[in-house]
Amino acid sequence: MSNVCYSLVKRPNPLKKNAPKKFYAVVQKSGNMSYEKLKEDISFSTTCTPGEVSLIIETLLRYIREGLKAGQSIYLDKFGQFRLSFSSKGVESAKDFNTDLIHGLRVVFHPCKELKPERKNIVFEKKATVTEQKALLKAQLKEGNSGGNTGGNTGGGDKPGDESMD
């Protein structure tokens, strides 16, 4: 079983602007895995050196990038699919459209079912939001208790406009 931390934030419903705000769970990440750590972990569990792992990953990325630039959707079995997506400004007539109106070019990734974690294998653990941690620390400092760590998470998770659970 794996633990995934979450916190509660109060947000408006984007589809119902006038509806009262509700509390929603948001993931509180536990950290980041660096490229170096990933290479080392893969190297440790295979016969490849970290350099060979790096070569394979970088070559894979180069070919994914080339395929995307050619307009292809890249499907990697047991991993997922990469594809390009973008937005554009609208025009009244098709003859008024030009490629300068295209913006927001991005890569979309859809993981395969093998990559998606199963809910039954995850334990959810509630954590304080960054905003709550800051408020607690501020209150402790105000009370003269300047020692100690709030035990908070370093991952963040609050977005501007979110209200943490009080």
Buried (B, 14 or more C-beta within 10 A) or exposed (E): EEEBBBBBBBBBEEEEEEEEEEEEEBEBEBEEEEEEEBBEEBBEEEEBEBEBBBEEBEEEEEEBEEBBEEEEEBEEEEBBBBBBEEEEEEEEEEEEBEEEEEEEEEEEEEEEEEEEEEEEEEEEEEBBBBBBBBBBBEEBEEEEEEEEEEEBBEBEBBEEEBBBEE
